[in-house]
Amino acid sequence: MLTIKEYTVEEIKDPFGIIEGDRYEFILFIDVPEDDELYNEKGIYIKALFGVNGEESKVIKYDLFEVETNQYLDFDLEEDEEVELKEFCKTHLTVED
């Protein structure tokens, strides 16, 4: 289960109209229990690219990073966590100007 402490979302602009639909970049700072294999004492965040095209929405790509160093972490979320990530992004598309 993902515990998201804070997040940011930014719409990715496509001035040339190359990409179909809308794209958003999410940065999600997560709280990971010490007994979880993802645990890192320096903290972890997820950088996710989320796409919306009409009624279809999906996580296009995500990566995990260490908060303190911004170092890429070569881990994947579990399938249920990926579903949670998609649902979170889908319900938090509001970009504050």
N, C-alpha and C positions, 0 to 999 in steps of 0.2 A: 504494500500500500504506500502510495506517495503522500508525504506530508509536505505541502508547499508552504514555506514561511513567507515568502514575498515573491513578486514577479513584476516584470515589465513586458509590455507588448508594443510593437511598432509596426505600422503598415509599411511594406516595402513598395516604393513607388516604381512604376514601370512606364517611364515617359515615352517609350517607343512602341508600346502596345504589343510586345513580343509574347508575354505570358498571358495565358487565358485565366480569367478569374482574378482573385485577389490573393496576395501573399502577406503573411505576417511573421515577424520574428519574435519569439517568446524567449525570455531569459527567466528561468524558474529556479529559485534557491530552495533546495530541499533539505529536510531534516531527516537524517538517516540514523537509525539506532545502531549502537556499537556492535551488536551481534549480527548485523547485516553484512554480507560480503561487499557491498558498495561503500561501507563506512570509510570515511577518511577524516582524520582529526582536523584537517585544514578546511573542511567543508566541501560541498559539491553543489554545482549548479548544472542545469540542463539548458542547452541552447537548441531550440526547436524551430524549424521552418514549417509553418502551417498554411495549407492552401484551401481556399473556398472557391468553388466554381458552380454557381447555381445552387442546387440542393446538395451537391456533393462537397464534403469537407474531409480532409485527411492530414495527418502528420506526414510531410514529405521527407523530412530528415530530422534526426536529433543527434546530439553529441553530449557527452558528459565531460565536465571540466572541474578541476580543483579550484576552489575559490581563491585561495591565497596566491597561487602562482599562475593561474589561468592555463595550467598544463592539461592537455587532452588526456582523458582516461579511456582506455580501451575496454569498456564494459557495455553491455546491452541491458536494457530494462527487461524484466520478465513480461510475458505476454499480458497479464492483467494490469501491470503498471503502464504498458503502452496504451491500453484501452483507457485507463485513467487520464493519461497525458492528453489523449485525443479529446476526451470529454471536457477536460479542464480548458483546453484551448478553445474548443467550440463554444463554451459558455462565457469566455472572457475576451471576446474579440474587440471590445470597446477600447478605442485608442483616445486617450485624453490629449487635447491640443493645448 
